[in-house]
Amino acid sequence: MQARKEERKIISIPGRYFTGLGAPVDVQLKNLSEKGCCLADVSGNLPIGSRLQIHVGSSGPHHAHVKWSKSGDVGVTFVTPLDPDKFQGFQASHVPDMAQDLVSGDFEQMEPGRPQRFC
């Protein structure tokens, strides 16, 4: 595993990810940087290289790729880094309530292509 260039901040923020197959999945983010995050206790299999969209709190969708997976946790890299002001806002905020901050079905269409099948 390659060492990352920036330190991720330990944080607890609810999130939601969508792979283009099935329904969006609610998760907890363990840490966050402008360039990526760690999804905690992901149920199911997200293979390295999988494309997905992530909502961080009420922000998103952010396009990302799975970089690593270990013991149920998954590390992802954002295609476009988070805005520095938005990132600082996450650092200063309390843990938001998922029911208030996330709207189901607000993900973009995923390109048809190599869908990730989880068998």
N, C-alpha and C positions, 0 to 999 in steps of 0.2 A: 504494500500500500504506500502510495506517495504522500509525503508530508505536505500539508496545505500551507500556503503562503501567509494567510491571515488567520488570526486566532478567532475561534468561534466563541461567542458569549453564551454561557449557560443560562437558559431561560426556559420558562414553561408557558407555551402559548398553544392554544388549540389550533388545529389546522384541518384541512381536508384535501385529499388528493384524488385524482381521476386519471385513469390510464387509457380511456377511450372504450373500455369494455366494462360492462356491468354498471353498477351504481358508484357514485363517489363514496369514499371511505373517510370517516372521521379519525384523526390521529392527534397525538400530542407531540409537539416539537420540543426536543431536549436541548438543542443549542441552535444558534443562528449566527450567520455572518452575512455580509452583503452579497457573498457569492454562493452560499449554500446553507443547508441545514441538516439536522438529523431527525428523522421520524422515529419515535419510540414505539416499541412493541407492535410492529406492523404484523397483522395477521394476513396470511397468504404469502405468495412468493412474488417478489419484484426482482427479476433478474438484472444483473449489472448491464447497463446500457439502455434499459427501458426508458421510454419517453413518458412523461406524465405532466400534469398540471397540478399546482399546489396553491391553496389559499393559506396565507399566513394570517391568522386572526381574520380581519375583514378585508385584507389586502390580497388582490389577485384577480384572475389566475396568473400565476407565474409559471412559465414553461421551464422544465427541468429534466435532467437525466440522472438515473441511478448510478452512483460511482462505486458504492460498496454496500455490502449487507453482512451483518454478523449478529448472531444470537437474537434475531427479531428486530434489531435496529437497522435502519437504512439511511445511508448518507447520500444526499443529492446535491448536484451543482445546478444553479440557476443558469438558464441560457443567457438572460440579461440580468446583471447584478441588481439588487435592490437599491432604490434611491437612498443615498446616505441619510437624508432627513427622515425618511420612513423608517429606516433601520434604527436610528436614534430614538424615534418615537416608540418603537417596540421595547427598547431598553428602559425607557422611563415609565412605561405604562404598567398598569396592573394586569393580571391575567383576565382576558375578556371572557364573557359568557358565550359559548358556542351558539346557543340558541338565539341570541340577539344579534351576533355579529356575522353569522354565515347564512347565506341564502342557498337553499338546495337548488341545483339545476343551473347554476350560473357559470358553468364551464364552457369553453369554446369547443367547437367541433374539432375532433382529432382527425388528421389526415388519414385517409385509408392507406394502408401500407402494411408493413409487417406488424400485425397486431401481436401483442404479447399474450400468449396463452399460458394459463397457470394450471398445470396438470400435476 
